[in-house]
């Protein structure tokens, strides 16, 4: 499963974030947000994924995902 080359890491991260948001898995979501940032996903892209997921998975799921993302973003060192 891991190490497969069918999709780029960045794409996998985006998919994981959307699915974890929709499934309401906050602890896993927090870990995967950090992983997504390391895989080259931007904060703006993460926000867009959660907005899209909120439309289809429900606003409460989206709100929780945004809350968790804000936590992770605050923990990230600022890059120049």
C-alpha positions as CSV (number, residue, x, y, z in Angstrom):
1,X,0.0,0.0,0.0
2,X,2.7,2.6,1.0
3,X,5.4,3.4,-1.5
4,X,3.0,2.9,-4.4
5,X,3.7,5.2,-7.4
6,X,0.2,5.5,-8.9
7,X,-0.3,9.0,-7.4
8,X,2.1,11.7,-6.4
9,X,2.5,12.1,-2.6
10,X,0.9,15.5,-2.7
11,X,-2.2,14.1,-4.4
12,X,-2.4,11.3,-1.8
13,X,-2.2,13.8,1.0
14,X,-5.0,15.9,-0.5
15,X,-7.2,12.8,-0.8
16,X,-6.3,11.7,2.8
17,X,-7.3,15.1,4.2
18,X,-10.6,15.1,2.4
19,X,-11.4,11.5,3.6
20,X,-10.4,12.0,7.2
21,X,-12.4,15.2,7.3
22,X,-15.5,13.4,5.9
23,X,-15.0,10.5,8.3
24,X,-14.6,12.8,11.3
25,X,-11.2,11.4,12.4
26,X,-9.7,14.5,14.2
27,X,-6.6,12.8,15.6
28,X,-5.6,11.2,12.3
29,X,-6.4,14.5,10.5
30,X,-4.0,16.4,12.7
31,X,-1.2,14.1,11.8
32,X,-2.0,14.1,8.1
33,X,-2.1,17.9,7.9
34,X,1.5,18.0,9.1
35,X,2.4,15.2,6.6
36,X,0.6,17.1,3.8
37,X,2.6,20.2,4.5
38,X,5.8,18.1,4.3
39,X,4.6,16.6,1.0
40,X,4.4,20.1,-0.5
41,X,0.7,20.8,0.0
42,X,0.2,24.5,0.8
43,X,-2.0,25.9,3.6
44,X,-4.3,27.4,0.9
45,X,-4.7,24.0,-0.8
46,X,-5.5,22.5,2.6
47,X,-8.2,25.1,3.2
48,X,-9.7,24.5,-0.2
49,X,-9.9,20.8,0.5
50,X,-11.7,21.4,3.7
51,X,-14.1,23.8,2.1
52,X,-14.9,21.3,-0.6
53,X,-15.3,18.5,1.9
54,X,-17.6,20.7,4.1
55,X,-19.9,21.1,1.1
56,X,-20.3,17.3,0.6
57,X,-19.6,15.9,4.1
58,X,-21.3,18.6,6.1
59,X,-20.4,21.9,7.7
60,X,-19.7,20.5,11.2
61,X,-17.0,18.2,9.7
62,X,-15.5,21.2,7.8
63,X,-15.5,23.4,10.8
64,X,-13.7,20.8,12.9
65,X,-11.2,20.3,10.1
66,X,-10.5,24.0,9.9
67,X,-10.1,24.2,13.7
68,X,-7.5,21.4,13.6
69,X,-5.7,23.0,10.6
70,X,-5.4,26.3,12.5
71,X,-3.8,24.4,15.4
72,X,-1.3,22.6,13.1
73,X,-0.5,25.8,11.2
74,X,0.2,27.7,14.5
75,X,2.7,24.9,15.5
76,X,4.5,25.2,12.2
77,X,7.7,27.3,12.0
78,X,7.4,30.3,9.7
79,X,9.4,30.0,6.6
80,X,11.0,33.0,5.0
